[in-house]
Amino acid sequence: MWWFIFVELVVVFVMVLYLYQRYGSFQNREWYVSVSTVFGWTICFFIVFLVPNDVSSTNYAKCLENSGVNCIPPLTDLSPKTLEHLWSFLYWTSFFLTWLIYPLLQSYSVAGDFSFLRKLKTAIRQNLVFYGVAGILLGALLIIVASVGKFQLNTLPGLAIAMGNAWGLGLLLGLLGAGLIQAPRYLWRIYKRDTHLNHLYFRLAHYHSKLIKSRLKLSKVIKRVQAAAEMLAEEHHHRAYIETILRKIPMEEQKNLMDADSSINKEPDLSYDGLAKLNGRTRDALFDRDRYSVMYFECLKAVLKLEDIVNGDYLIA
């Protein structure tokens, strides 16, 4: 029944909105990133809800075929044709999102260019290698299929499905292999509090080192941005680009370097490509600084909490 499917879809959509706000944040992301992510997550999570619907509808159809007696129609009763259309839509939508839209969107999001067309051009250029390798593999499969005399146009979707499933199964095996090792190891660590605390000390030192390096990297990038801003006159046609970069840097970060030695070893490249690379380096440096800062302070809170627990155990003993 379509009303139940609609209710499930609304539940999935609300859940995805909550998860994205919790782990991604609408305020700190571009609108196209948020829309594409929410759409992709909704499709993937809806598959989990559709499987029970498919099973219940299939069991009901088998009951009608066998006896037709005492067959209770489920709330999610759907015809085989409807289920086929739903599965086809979900599969091929997720397929094209995975292999076409998301790679381009990922490269577009991290490109340092300043206009839509320039970013799109950079994204396509960066993905040419990926699409080239995929095209070679697809061509090899087509040659193999043609050599055995079974090549037809209707076999192309099957080849695409086979390649997608091969990649997905390989990735799944890798993730499961890591999880089967990490999960028991983590449980063993938290059971032995002293061991877990020593491991947290190690992680804390690692994150602190990464945080210091990210701050040094950010300061070097800011110096190059400030040097480029000083070299570009107000009427220069590239001045708007450097202003875009400066707006990304918090004012406190710029003020901290005002009194410091702002000399650099090499003059910045003031061409469009040079400023685009500088824009990308600035974004990456800010992201790394924020990421390692959060990881360090979260680990620090875990260390302080576990230290209180361990010290309490020793006092009781």
ROBA-544184 format. One line per 2 residues: their letters; for each residue x, y, z of N, C-alpha, C, O. Coordinates in steps of 0.05 Angstrom, whole numbers, plus 5000, padded with zeros to 4 digits. Example, Ala and Ser with C-alpha at 12.3 -4.5 7.8 and 13.67 -1.06 7.14 Angstrom:
<sites>
AS> 5264 4886 5156 5246 4910 5156 5264 4934 5156 5285 4934 5169 ~ 5257 4955 5142 5273 4979 5143 5258 5001 5157 5268 5023 5161
</sites>
This chain:
<sites>
MW> 5017 4976 5000 5000 5000 5000 5018 5025 5000 5036 5027 5016 ~ 5011 5044 4982 5028 5066 4978 5030 5085 5002 5050 5098 5006
WF> 5009 5086 5017 5010 5105 5040 5031 5096 5060 5044 5113 5073 ~ 5034 5070 5064 5054 5060 5082 5082 5065 5072 5100 5072 5087
IF> 5086 5062 5046 5112 5069 5033 5118 5098 5037 5141 5106 5042 ~ 5098 5115 5034 5102 5144 5038 5110 5150 5066 5127 5167 5071
VE> 5097 5137 5086 5104 5141 5114 5133 5132 5119 5148 5146 5133 ~ 5141 5109 5108 5169 5100 5111 5189 5120 5099 5210 5126 5110
LV> 5181 5131 5076 5199 5150 5062 5202 5175 5079 5224 5186 5081 ~ 5180 5185 5091 5181 5208 5109 5199 5202 5133 5215 5219 5141
VV> 5196 5179 5145 5212 5171 5168 5242 5171 5160 5259 5181 5175 ~ 5248 5159 5138 5276 5158 5128 5287 5186 5124 5309 5192 5131
FV> 5271 5203 5111 5280 5230 5105 5285 5246 5131 5305 5260 5132 ~ 5268 5244 5150 5272 5258 5176 5297 5247 5190 5313 5263 5201
MV> 5301 5221 5189 5325 5209 5201 5350 5219 5188 5370 5225 5201 ~ 5349 5220 5161 5373 5230 5146 5379 5259 5152 5402 5266 5155
LY> 5358 5275 5154 5362 5304 5161 5375 5306 5189 5393 5323 5192 ~ 5367 5290 5208 5379 5291 5234 5408 5282 5234 5425 5295 5245
LY> 5413 5260 5220 5441 5250 5219 5459 5269 5204 5482 5273 5212 ~ 5449 5282 5183 5466 5300 5168 5472 5325 5185 5494 5335 5185
QR> 5452 5335 5199 5456 5358 5216 5475 5351 5239 5491 5368 5248 ~ 5473 5326 5249 5490 5318 5271 5519 5314 5262 5538 5322 5277
YG> 5524 5302 5239 5551 5296 5230 5561 5313 5208 5585 5313 5202 ~ 5544 5328 5194 5553 5344 5172 5548 5374 5175 5565 5390 5169
SF> 5524 5381 5185 5516 5409 5190 5509 5423 5163 5525 5426 5145 ~ 5483 5432 5162 5474 5447 5138 5487 5474 5137 5492 5484 5115
QN> 5493 5486 5160 5503 5514 5160 5531 5516 5149 5539 5536 5138 ~ 5547 5495 5152 5575 5496 5145 5581 5483 5118 5605 5478 5112
RE> 5561 5476 5103 5565 5463 5077 5551 5478 5055 5531 5492 5060 ~ 5561 5476 5031 5548 5487 5007 5521 5473 5003 5518 5450 5010
WY> 5502 5488 4991 5475 5477 4988 5475 5452 4970 5460 5433 4975 ~ 5492 5452 4949 5492 5429 4931 5504 5404 4945 5496 5381 4938
VS> 5522 5408 4963 5533 5386 4978 5512 5374 4997 5509 5350 4998 ~ 5497 5391 5010 5476 5382 5028 5454 5368 5013 5445 5346 5022
VS> 5445 5379 4991 5423 5367 4975 5431 5339 4965 5416 5320 4967 ~ 5455 5338 4953 5464 5312 4941 5468 5291 4963 5462 5268 4959
TV> 5479 5299 4986 5484 5280 5008 5458 5270 5019 5455 5246 5024 ~ 5439 5288 5025 5413 5280 5036 5398 5262 5016 5386 5242 5025
FG> 5399 5268 4991 5386 5252 4971 5399 5224 4969 5384 5204 4969 ~ 5425 5222 4969 5438 5196 4968 5434 5180 4993 5429 5156 4991
WT> 5435 5192 5017 5430 5178 5041 5401 5168 5043 5396 5145 5052 ~ 5383 5184 5033 5354 5175 5034 5350 5151 5017 5336 5132 5025
IC> 5362 5150 4993 5360 5126 4976 5372 5102 4989 5359 5080 4989 ~ 5396 5105 5001 5409 5082 5013 5394 5071 5037 5390 5047 5040
FF> 5384 5089 5055 5370 5080 5078 5342 5069 5071 5332 5051 5085 ~ 5330 5079 5050 5304 5069 5042 5305 5040 5033 5286 5026 5034
IV> 5329 5032 5022 5332 5004 5015 5328 4986 5038 5316 4964 5036 ~ 5337 4994 5062 5334 4978 5086 5304 4974 5093 5296 4953 5102
FL> 5289 4995 5088 5260 4994 5093 5245 4978 5072 5224 4966 5077 ~ 5255 4979 5047 5241 4966 5025 5244 4935 5026 5227 4921 5016
VP> 5266 4925 5037 5270 4896 5037 5248 4882 5052 5237 4862 5041 ~ 5240 4890 5077 5217 4876 5090 5191 4878 5074 5175 4860 5074
ND> 5187 4901 5061 5164 4904 5044 5164 4883 5021 5143 4871 5015 ~ 5187 4880 5009 5189 4860 4987 5184 4832 4998 5170 4817 4985
VS> 5196 4825 5021 5193 4798 5032 5163 4793 5039 5153 4772 5032 ~ 5150 4812 5052 5122 4808 5060 5104 4806 5036 5086 4789 5035
ST> 5109 4822 5015 5092 4821 4991 5097 4795 4976 5077 4783 4966 ~ 5122 4785 4975 5127 4760 4962 5114 4736 4977 5103 4719 4964
NY> 5116 4736 5004 5103 4715 5019 5073 4715 5015 5060 4693 5013 ~ 5061 4738 5014 5032 4740 5010 5025 4730 4982 5004 4716 4979
AK> 5040 4736 4962 5035 4727 4935 5038 4696 4933 5022 4683 4920 ~ 5058 4685 4947 5061 4656 4947 5038 4642 4962 5029 4621 4954
CL> 5028 4655 4983 5005 4644 4997 4981 4642 4980 4966 4623 4980 ~ 4976 4663 4964 4953 4664 4946 4956 4642 4924 4936 4630 4915
EN> 4981 4638 4915 4985 4618 4894 4981 4590 4904 4971 4572 4890 ~ 4990 4585 4929 4988 4557 4940 4960 4549 4948 4950 4529 4939
SG> 4948 4565 4965 4922 4557 4975 4901 4579 4973 4878 4574 4967 ~ 4909 4603 4979 4890 4626 4978 4873 4627 5003 4854 4643 5004
VN> 4879 4610 5022 4863 4609 5047 4880 4621 5070 4903 4616 5072 ~ 4866 4637 5086 4879 4649 5110 4903 4666 5102 4923 4668 5117
CI> 4902 4679 5079 4924 4696 5070 4917 4725 5078 4898 4737 5067 ~ 4932 4735 5097 4927 4762 5107 4945 4782 5091 4969 4780 5092
PP> 4933 4801 5077 4949 4820 5062 4965 4838 5081 4953 4850 5099 ~ 4990 4842 5076 5006 4860 5094 5000 4889 5087 4989 4895 5066
LT> 5008 4906 5106 5004 4935 5101 5021 4945 5077 5014 4964 5064 ~ 5042 4931 5072 5061 4939 5051 5058 4922 5026 5077 4918 5011
DL> 5034 4912 5021 5030 4895 4997 5033 4911 4972 5019 4930 4966 ~ 5053 4902 4956 5059 4915 4930 5060 4894 4908 5068 4872 4913
SP> 5052 4901 4885 5052 4883 4862 5081 4878 4854 5098 4895 4858 ~ 5086 4855 4842 5114 4849 4832 5124 4870 4813 5148 4877 4813
KT> 5106 4881 4796 5115 4901 4777 5123 4927 4791 5142 4940 4783 ~ 5108 4934 4812 5115 4958 4827 5141 4955 4841 5158 4973 4842
LE> 5145 4932 4853 5171 4926 4867 5194 4927 4847 5216 4937 4853 ~ 5190 4916 4823 5211 4917 4803 5218 4945 4795 5242 4952 4793
HL> 5198 4962 4792 5203 4990 4785 5218 5005 4808 5236 5021 4804 ~ 5209 4999 4833 5222 5011 4856 5252 5003 4858 5269 5020 4862
WS> 5257 4978 4855 5285 4968 4858 5302 4979 4835 5325 4986 4839 ~ 5290 4980 4811 5305 4991 4788 5312 5020 4792 5334 5029 4787
FL> 5293 5035 4802 5298 5064 4807 5319 5068 4828 5337 5084 4825 ~ 5317 5053 4851 5337 5056 4872 5365 5047 4863 5384 5061 4869
YW> 5366 5025 4849 5392 5015 4841 5406 5033 4821 5429 5041 4825 ~ 5392 5040 4799 5405 5056 4779 5410 5085 4787 5429 5097 4778
TS> 5393 5095 4805 5398 5122 4815 5423 5122 4832 5441 5139 4828 ~ 5426 5103 4850 5450 5101 4867 5474 5094 4850 5496 5103 4856
FF> 5470 5079 4828 5493 5072 4810 5504 5096 4797 5529 5100 4798 ~ 5487 5113 4785 5497 5137 4772 5507 5158 4791 5525 5173 4785
LT> 5495 5159 4815 5506 5177 4835 5534 5169 4843 5551 5186 4847 ~ 5538 5143 4847 5564 5133 4856 5586 5137 4835 5608 5145 4841
WL> 5580 5130 4810 5601 5129 4789 5602 5154 4772 5622 5157 4757 ~ 5583 5172 4773 5584 5195 4756 5580 5221 4772 5597 5239 4770
IY> 5559 5224 4787 5553 5249 4800 5572 5255 4823 5584 5276 4824 ~ 5575 5236 4842 5590 5241 4866 5620 5246 4860 5632 5263 4873
PL> 5633 5230 4842 5661 5237 4836 5665 5265 4826 5684 5279 4834 ~ 5647 5273 4807 5649 5301 4797 5643 5321 4819 5657 5342 4820
LQ> 5623 5316 4835 5616 5335 4856 5638 5337 4877 5642 5359 4887 ~ 5651 5315 4883 5672 5315 4902 5695 5332 4892 5706 5349 4907
SY> 5703 5328 4867 5725 5344 4856 5717 5373 4853 5733 5391 4857 ~ 5691 5378 4846 5681 5405 4844 5683 5420 4871 5689 5443 4872
SV> 5676 5406 4892 5675 5418 4919 5703 5426 4929 5705 5446 4942 ~ 5723 5410 4922 5750 5416 4932 5767 5432 4913 5789 5439 4919
AG> 5756 5438 4889 5771 5454 4870 5774 5482 4880 5756 5493 4893 ~ 5797 5494 4875 5803 5521 4885 5795 5543 4866 5801 5566 4872
DF> 5782 5537 4844 5774 5557 4825 5752 5575 4836 5740 5569 4857 ~ 5747 5597 4822 5730 5618 4833 5703 5621 4818 5687 5638 4825
SF> 5699 5604 4797 5674 5606 4783 5663 5577 4777 5678 5558 4779 ~ 5638 5576 4771 5625 5550 4766 5638 5535 4743 5644 5511 4746
LR> 5641 5548 4721 5652 5535 4697 5681 5526 4702 5689 5504 4693 ~ 5697 5543 4715 5724 5535 4721 5726 5512 4739 5742 5494 4736
KL> 5709 5511 4760 5708 5489 4778 5700 5463 4764 5711 5442 4769 ~ 5679 5465 4747 5670 5442 4732 5691 5431 4714 5695 5407 4711
KT> 5706 5449 4701 5727 5441 4683 5749 5426 4699 5760 5406 4690 ~ 5756 5437 4722 5777 5424 4739 5767 5396 4748 5782 5377 4749
AI> 5741 5395 4756 5730 5369 4765 5731 5348 4743 5738 5325 4748 ~ 5723 5356 4719 5724 5337 4696 5752 5329 4690 5757 5305 4685
RQ> 5771 5347 4691 5799 5340 4685 5810 5321 4705 5825 5303 4699 ~ 5803 5326 4731 5814 5308 4752 5802 5280 4751 5814 5261 4759
NL> 5777 5278 4740 5764 5252 4738 5770 5237 4712 5761 5214 4709 ~ 5784 5249 4694 5789 5236 4669 5806 5211 4673 5801 5191 4659
VF> 5824 5211 4692 5840 5187 4697 5822 5164 4707 5824 5142 4698 ~ 5805 5171 4726 5786 5151 4737 5768 5140 4715 5765 5115 4713
YG> 5756 5157 4699 5739 5148 4677 5754 5133 4656 5744 5115 4643 ~ 5779 5141 4652 5795 5127 4632 5801 5098 4640 5799 5080 4624
VA> 5808 5094 4666 5812 5067 4676 5787 5051 4675 5787 5027 4667 ~ 5764 5063 4683 5739 5049 4682 5731 5042 4653 5721 5020 4648
GI> 5737 5060 4634 5731 5054 4606 5749 5031 4596 5739 5015 4580 ~ 5774 5030 4604 5791 5008 4595 5781 4982 4606 5781 4962 4591
LL> 5773 4981 4632 5763 4957 4643 5737 4948 4629 5733 4924 4623 ~ 5719 4967 4624 5695 4961 4610 5700 4951 4582 5688 4932 4572
GA> 5720 4963 4568 5727 4954 4541 5738 4926 4542 5733 4910 4524 ~ 5755 4920 4562 5766 4892 4565 5743 4872 4569 5744 4850 4557
LL> 5724 4879 4586 5701 4861 4590 5685 4857 4564 5676 4835 4558 ~ 5681 4879 4549 5667 4877 4524 5681 4858 4504 5669 4843 4490
II> 5708 4860 4504 5723 4843 4486 5721 4814 4494 5717 4796 4477 ~ 5722 4809 4521 5719 4781 4530 5691 4770 4523 5689 4747 4515
VA> 5670 4786 4528 5643 4777 4522 5640 4773 4492 5627 4754 4483 ~ 5651 4791 4476 5648 4788 4447 5664 4764 4436 5655 4752 4416
SV> 5686 4757 4449 5702 4735 4440 5687 4708 4443 5693 4689 4428 ~ 5670 4707 4463 5654 4682 4466 5628 4683 4451 5612 4664 4453
GK> 5624 4704 4436 5600 4706 4419 5574 4711 4433 5553 4704 4423 ~ 5575 4724 4457 5551 4730 4472 5546 4760 4476 5531 4768 4493
FQ> 5559 4776 4459 5556 4805 4463 5531 4815 4449 5527 4810 4425 ~ 5514 4829 4464 5491 4842 4453 5488 4868 4469 5499 4872 4490
LN> 5473 4887 4457 5469 4913 4471 5456 4910 4498 5461 4925 4516 ~ 5438 4890 4500 5425 4887 4526 5442 4875 4547 5434 4872 4570
TL> 5467 4867 4540 5486 4857 4560 5501 4880 4574 5514 4875 4594 ~ 5500 4904 4563 5515 4927 4575 5506 4933 4604 5523 4936 4621
PG> 5479 4934 4610 5472 4938 4638 5482 4916 4656 5490 4922 4679 ~ 5482 4892 4646 5492 4870 4663 5522 4873 4669 5531 4867 4691
LA> 5537 4882 4648 5566 4886 4653 5571 4909 4673 5588 4907 4690 ~ 5554 4930 4670 5557 4952 4689 5550 4943 4718 5564 4951 4737
IA> 5530 4927 4720 5523 4916 4747 5545 4899 4758 5551 4900 4781 ~ 5557 4882 4740 5578 4864 4749 5602 4880 4759 5614 4873 4780
MG> 5610 4901 4744 5633 4917 4753 5627 4932 4779 5644 4933 4797 ~ 5602 4943 4781 5595 4957 4806 5594 4938 4830 5604 4945 4851
NA> 5583 4914 4826 5582 4894 4848 5610 4885 4855 5616 4880 4879 ~ 5628 4882 4835 5655 4873 4842 5669 4893 4859 5683 4886 4879
WG> 5667 4919 4852 5679 4940 4868 5666 4941 4896 5681 4943 4916 ~ 5640 4939 4897 5626 4940 4923 5634 4917 4941 5638 4921 4965
LG> 5635 4893 4930 5642 4870 4946 5671 4871 4956 5677 4864 4978 ~ 5689 4881 4938 5717 4884 4947 5720 4904 4969 5734 4899 4988
LL> 5706 4927 4967 5706 4947 4988 5694 4936 5013 5704 4941 5035 ~ 5672 4921 5011 5659 4910 5034 5677 4890 5048 5678 4890 5073
LG> 5691 4873 5033 5709 4854 5046 5731 4869 5061 5739 4860 5082 ~ 5742 4890 5048 5763 4905 5062 5753 4918 5088 5767 4917 5108
LL> 5730 4930 5087 5719 4942 5111 5712 4922 5133 5717 4926 5156 ~ 5700 4899 5124 5694 4878 5143 5719 4867 5156 5720 4861 5180
GA> 5740 4863 5139 5765 4853 5150 5777 4871 5171 5786 4862 5192 ~ 5776 4898 5166 5786 4917 5186 5768 4917 5210 5778 4918 5233
GL> 5741 4915 5206 5723 4915 5229 5726 4891 5247 5724 4893 5271 ~ 5730 4867 5234 5733 4843 5250 5758 4843 5267 5760 4829 5287
IQ> 5777 4860 5260 5802 4863 5276 5799 4885 5297 5805 4882 5320 ~ 5788 4908 5288 5787 4932 5305 5766 4929 5327 5770 4938 5349
AP> 5743 4917 5320 5722 4915 5340 5730 4899 5365 5727 4909 5387 ~ 5741 4874 5362 5750 4860 5386 5773 4873 5400 5775 4873 5424
RY> 5790 4886 5384 5813 4900 5397 5803 4923 5414 5813 4928 5436 ~ 5783 4938 5404 5772 4960 5419 5759 4951 5445 5762 4962 5466
LW> 5743 4929 5442 5730 4918 5466 5750 4908 5487 5746 4911 5511 ~ 5772 4897 5477 5792 4887 5495 5806 4911 5510 5812 4909 5533
RI> 5810 4933 5495 5823 4956 5507 5805 4968 5529 5815 4975 5551 ~ 5780 4972 5523 5762 4985 5542 5757 4968 5566 5750 4978 5588
YK> 5760 4941 5563 5757 4924 5587 5781 4927 5606 5777 4928 5630 ~ 5805 4930 5595 5829 4935 5611 5833 4966 5611 5844 4977 5592
RD> 5826 4978 5632 5826 5008 5633 5854 5019 5631 5858 5040 5618 ~ 5873 5006 5644 5900 5016 5643 5911 5015 5614 5924 5034 5605
TH> 5905 4993 5600 5914 4991 5572 5900 5011 5555 5912 5024 5537 ~ 5874 5015 5560 5859 5035 5544 5869 5063 5549 5870 5079 5531
LN> 5876 5069 5574 5886 5095 5581 5913 5100 5567 5918 5122 5557 ~ 5931 5080 5567 5956 5083 5553 5953 5087 5523 5967 5103 5511
HL> 5933 5074 5512 5927 5077 5484 5917 5106 5479 5924 5118 5458 ~ 5900 5116 5497 5891 5143 5493 5913 5164 5496 5913 5184 5482
YF> 5932 5158 5514 5956 5176 5516 5971 5177 5490 5979 5198 5481 ~ 5974 5154 5477 5988 5152 5452 5973 5168 5430 5985 5183 5415
RL> 5946 5165 5429 5930 5179 5410 5931 5209 5415 5931 5226 5397 ~ 5930 5217 5441 5931 5245 5448 5957 5258 5438 5956 5280 5427
AH> 5979 5244 5442 6005 5255 5433 6005 5257 5402 6016 5276 5391 ~ 5993 5237 5389 5993 5237 5360 5976 5260 5350 5984 5274 5331
YH> 5952 5264 5361 5935 5286 5353 5947 5313 5359 5944 5332 5343 ~ 5962 5315 5381 5975 5340 5388 5996 5347 5367 5999 5370 5359
SK> 6011 5327 5359 6032 5331 5339 6019 5339 5312 6029 5358 5299 ~ 5997 5326 5305 5983 5334 5280 5972 5362 5282 5972 5377 5262
LI> 5962 5369 5305 5951 5396 5309 5972 5418 5306 5967 5438 5294 ~ 5995 5413 5318 6017 5432 5316 6026 5435 5287 6030 5458 5277
KS> 6028 5413 5272 6036 5414 5244 6015 5428 5227 6022 5444 5210 ~ 5990 5423 5233 5969 5436 5218 5968 5467 5223 5963 5482 5204
RL> 5974 5475 5247 5975 5503 5253 5999 5516 5239 5997 5539 5229 ~ 6022 5503 5239 6045 5514 5225 6040 5516 5195 6047 5535 5181
KL> 6026 5495 5184 6019 5496 5156 6000 5518 5149 6003 5532 5129 ~ 5981 5523 5167 5962 5545 5163 5976 5572 5164 5970 5590 5149
SK> 5994 5575 5183 6008 5601 5185 6025 5607 5160 6026 5630 5151 ~ 6037 5586 5149 6053 5590 5124 6034 5598 5101 6041 5615 5085
VI> 6011 5585 5099 5992 5591 5078 5982 5620 5081 5979 5634 5061 ~ 5976 5628 5106 5965 5655 5111 5987 5676 5103 5980 5697 5092
KR> 6012 5670 5109 6033 5688 5101 6034 5692 5071 6038 5714 5061 ~ 6030 5670 5056 6031 5672 5027 6006 5688 5017 6008 5703 4998
VQ> 5983 5684 5030 5959 5699 5022 5963 5728 5028 5957 5745 5011 ~ 5974 5735 5051 5979 5763 5058 6000 5776 5039 5997 5799 5030
AA> 6020 5760 5031 6040 5771 5012 6027 5776 4985 6033 5796 4972 ~ 6010 5757 4976 5996 5761 4951 5977 5785 4952 5975 5800 4932
AE> 5964 5789 4975 5946 5812 4978 5961 5838 4977 5951 5858 4966 ~ 5985 5839 4988 6001 5863 4987 6012 5869 4959 6016 5892 4952
ML> 6017 5848 4944 6029 5852 4917 6007 5859 4897 6014 5872 4876 ~ 5983 5852 4902 5961 5858 4883 5949 5885 4889 5939 5889 4912
AE> 5949 5903 4870 5936 5929 4875 5906 5927 4875 5895 5907 4866 ~ 5893 5947 4886 5864 5947 4888 5850 5945 4860 5829 5933 4858
EH> 5863 5957 4840 5850 5957 4814 5858 5933 4797 5850 5931 4774 ~ 5874 5915 4808 5883 5892 4793 5859 5873 4787 5841 5870 4805
HH> 5858 5861 4764 5835 5845 4756 5834 5819 4772 5813 5805 4772 ~ 5855 5811 4786 5855 5788 4803 5850 5795 4833 5851 5777 4850
RA> 5846 5820 4838 5842 5829 4866 5818 5815 4879 5818 5809 4903 ~ 5796 5811 4864 5772 5799 4875 5778 5770 4884 5765 5761 4903
YI> 5796 5757 4870 5802 5729 4878 5816 5728 4905 5810 5711 4922 ~ 5836 5746 4909 5850 5746 4935 5832 5755 4957 5835 5746 4980
ET> 5812 5772 4951 5793 5780 4972 5775 5756 4980 5768 5753 5003 ~ 5769 5739 4961 5754 5715 4966 5769 5696 4985 5758 5684 5003
IL> 5795 5694 4980 5812 5678 4998 5814 5689 5026 5812 5675 5046 ~ 5817 5716 5027 5820 5729 5053 5795 5726 5070 5797 5724 5095
RK> 5771 5725 5057 5747 5722 5073 5744 5695 5086 5729 5692 5105 ~ 5759 5675 5076 5758 5649 5088 5774 5647 5113 5770 5630 5130
IP> 5794 5665 5116 5812 5664 5139 5801 5680 5162 5795 5704 5158 ~ 5797 5668 5185 5787 5684 5208 5805 5708 5214 5830 5706 5211
ME> 5793 5729 5224 5809 5753 5229 5829 5749 5251 5851 5760 5250 ~ 5823 5732 5271 5843 5727 5293 5868 5714 5282 5890 5718 5292
EQ> 5864 5696 5262 5887 5683 5250 5905 5703 5235 5929 5702 5236 ~ 5892 5722 5221 5908 5742 5207 5921 5761 5227 5944 5770 5222
KN> 5908 5768 5248 5920 5787 5268 5943 5774 5282 5962 5788 5289 ~ 5942 5748 5287 5964 5734 5300 5990 5735 5285 6012 5733 5296
LM> 5988 5739 5258 6011 5740 5242 6020 5768 5234 6040 5772 5220 ~ 6005 5788 5243 6011 5815 5235 6038 5824 5247 6054 5837 5234
DA> 6043 5816 5273 6068 5824 5286 6090 5804 5282 6113 5809 5288 ~ 6084 5781 5271 6104 5760 5267 6119 5766 5241 6112 5783 5225
DS> 6141 5750 5237 6157 5753 5213 6141 5742 5189 6136 5718 5188 ~ 6133 5759 5171 6116 5751 5149 6132 5746 5124 6120 5745 5102
SI> 6158 5744 5126 6175 5739 5102 6170 5710 5092 6166 5692 5108 ~ 6171 5707 5066 6168 5681 5053 6192 5676 5035 6205 5695 5025
NK> 6197 5651 5031 6221 5643 5015 6216 5648 4985 6235 5653 4970 ~ 6192 5646 4976 6186 5648 4948 6161 5665 4944 6141 5662 4958
EP> 6163 5683 4924 6140 5700 4919 6116 5683 4909 6120 5665 4893 ~ 6092 5690 4917 6069 5675 4908 6063 5679 4879 6069 5700 4867
DL> 6051 5659 4866 6043 5661 4838 6017 5676 4837 5997 5668 4848 ~ 6017 5699 4823 5993 5716 4822 5976 5711 4797 5958 5727 4792
SY> 5982 5690 4782 5965 5684 4759 5939 5671 4770 5937 5664 4793 ~ 5920 5667 4752 5895 5655 4760 5899 5627 4771 5888 5620 4792
DG> 5915 5610 4757 5920 5583 4766 5934 5583 4793 5929 5567 4810 ~ 5953 5602 4797 5967 5603 4822 5949 5611 4845 5950 5600 4867
LA> 5931 5630 4840 5912 5638 4861 5892 5616 4867 5883 5613 4889 ~ 5884 5601 4846 5866 5578 4850 5879 5557 4868 5866 5546 4886
KL> 5904 5551 4863 5919 5532 4880 5921 5543 4908 5918 5528 4928 ~ 5926 5569 4911 5928 5581 4938 5902 5580 4952 5901 5576 4976
NG> 5880 5583 4938 5853 5581 4949 5848 5553 4960 5838 5550 4982 ~ 5856 5533 4944 5852 5506 4953 5870 5499 4976 5861 5485 4995
RT> 5895 5509 4977 5912 5504 4999 5902 5517 5025 5905 5506 5047 ~ 5890 5541 5022 5879 5554 5045 5856 5539 5057 5854 5535 5081
RD> 5838 5529 5040 5815 5514 5049 5824 5488 5063 5814 5481 5084 ~ 5844 5474 5050 5854 5449 5062 5867 5454 5089 5864 5438 5107
AL> 5883 5476 5091 5897 5482 5116 5877 5488 5138 5881 5479 5161 ~ 5857 5503 5132 5836 5510 5152 5821 5485 5161 5815 5481 5184
FD> 5815 5467 5142 5801 5443 5148 5818 5425 5166 5808 5413 5185 ~ 5844 5421 5159 5861 5404 5175 5864 5415 5203 5864 5400 5223
RD> 5867 5442 5206 5869 5454 5232 5845 5448 5249 5847 5441 5272 ~ 5821 5453 5237 5796 5448 5252 5792 5418 5259 5783 5412 5280
RY> 5799 5401 5240 5795 5372 5244 5813 5362 5267 5803 5349 5285 ~ 5838 5368 5266 5856 5359 5287 5851 5372 5314 5857 5361 5335
SV> 5841 5397 5313 5834 5410 5338 5811 5395 5352 5812 5391 5376 ~ 5790 5388 5337 5768 5374 5348 5777 5346 5358 5769 5338 5380
MY> 5793 5332 5342 5802 5305 5350 5819 5306 5375 5817 5289 5392 ~ 5836 5327 5377 5853 5329 5400 5837 5334 5426 5841 5321 5446
FE> 5818 5353 5425 5803 5360 5449 5783 5338 5456 5778 5334 5480 ~ 5772 5324 5437 5755 5301 5443 5771 5279 5457 5762 5267 5476
CL> 5795 5274 5447 5812 5254 5459 5821 5263 5487 5823 5246 5505 ~ 5826 5289 5490 5834 5299 5516 5811 5295 5537 5817 5288 5560
KA> 5786 5300 5528 5764 5296 5547 5761 5267 5554 5755 5260 5577 ~ 5766 5249 5535 5765 5220 5541 5787 5212 5560 5783 5195 5578
VL> 5811 5224 5557 5833 5218 5575 5827 5227 5603 5831 5212 5623 ~ 5817 5251 5606 5811 5262 5633 5789 5246 5647 5790 5241 5671
KL> 5769 5237 5631 5747 5221 5642 5757 5194 5651 5750 5185 5673 ~ 5773 5181 5635 5784 5155 5642 5804 5156 5665 5805 5138 5681
ED> 5819 5178 5666 5838 5182 5689 5822 5183 5715 5831 5172 5735 ~ 5800 5197 5716 5784 5199 5740 5773 5171 5748 5773 5164 5772
IV> 5765 5155 5728 5755 5129 5734 5777 5111 5745 5773 5097 5765 ~ 5801 5111 5732 5823 5094 5741 5833 5103 5768 5838 5086 5785
NG> 5835 5129 5773 5844 5138 5800 5823 5130 5821 5831 5124 5844 ~ 5797 5131 5814 5777 5123 5833 5779 5094 5839 5775 5086 5862
DY> 5785 5077 5819 5788 5048 5824 5812 5043 5843 5810 5026 5861 ~ 5834 5058 5839 5857 5054 5857 5851 5062 5885 5860 5050 5904
LI> 5835 5084 5889 5828 5093 5916 5810 5073 5930 5813 5068 5954 ~ 5792 5061 5914 5774 5040 5926 5790 5016 5934 5785 5004 5955
A> 5809 5008 5916 5825 4984 5922 5844 4989 5946 5859 4972 5954
</sites>
